Amino acid sequence: MSKKLIALIAGSIILSSCASQLHRGVVAMKIDDSNAHVGLNSDEVSIGDHVELYGNQCKKMSRVTDQTCTKVSKGHGVVTQILNDNYSSIKFDSGVAFQEGDFIEKHSH
């Protein structure tokens, strides 16, 4: 696993532990064009729960090292399986483009 992916997963765990009502996970592995394994477990989601996929859209600022990033919605999906203590399987809607490192949030409705 790349260092960037490990950092993203660690960051999502920290964020999800701070937010008592918001369940977030990171796309850990892309299975195919519509399915992924995400860092969410049965304490956070159930089969059939709806989730929203997000990515970061970043712009470089005037200095080489400065950039600002905005959270952007990329689409929706549904929890299809709880895999183990750490991961669930998500099926995204047709045409939703996703990649490892994108993050999801469980819908509260």
C-alpha positions, -999 to 999 in steps of 0.1 A, spaced: 0 0 0 13 35 -8 22 59 19 -5 84 6 -32 57 9 -21 48 44 -22 85 54 -57 89 40 -69 58 58 -54 70 91 -69 104 86 -103 90 80 -101 69 111 -91 99 132 -119 120 116 -145 93 121 -136 89 158 -141 126 164 -175 128 147 -201 109 167 -229 111 142 -210 112 109 -197 79 95 -168 83 70 -146 58 53 -119 58 26 -120 37 -6 -92 12 2 -95 -10 -29 -112 -6 -62 -127 -40 -72 -141 -30 -106 -158 0 -122 -187 0 -97 -175 -18 -66 -150 -10 -39 -139 -20 -4 -143 9 20 -130 14 56 -164 11 73 -176 -17 96 -209 -30 110 -207 -5 139 -209 23 113 -231 10 84 -255 -18 76 -263 -36 43 -285 -13 23 -273 20 37 -269 48 12 -235 66 10 -222 96 -9 -188 95 -25 -165 126 -23 -131 136 -36 -108 165 -31 -104 191 -58 -72 211 -52 -59 243 -66 -23 254 -64 -18 288 -49 9 314 -57 37 295 -39 47 261 -50 39 244 -17 5 262 -11 -27 247 -23 -64 248 -12 -87 218 -15 -124 216 -17 -146 186 -9 -166 177 -40 -194 151 -44 -187 125 -70 -218 103 -67 -237 78 -46 -236 41 -37 -251 14 -14 -235 -9 12 -238 -44 -2 -218 -64 23 -200 -61 56 -167 -78 49 -150 -79 84 -142 -57 114 -128 -30 93 -143 -30 58 -175 -30 39 -183 -34 2 -200 -5 -16 -216 -6 -51 -216 28 -67 -243 40 -91 -236 35 -128 -212 60 -142 -197 72 -109 -160 76 -113 -140 67 -81 -105 58 -71 -86 46 -41 -83 74 -15 -117 89 -23 -139 90 8 -175 83 15 -200 95 41 -231 76 52 -264 94 44 -284 103 76 -318 98 59 
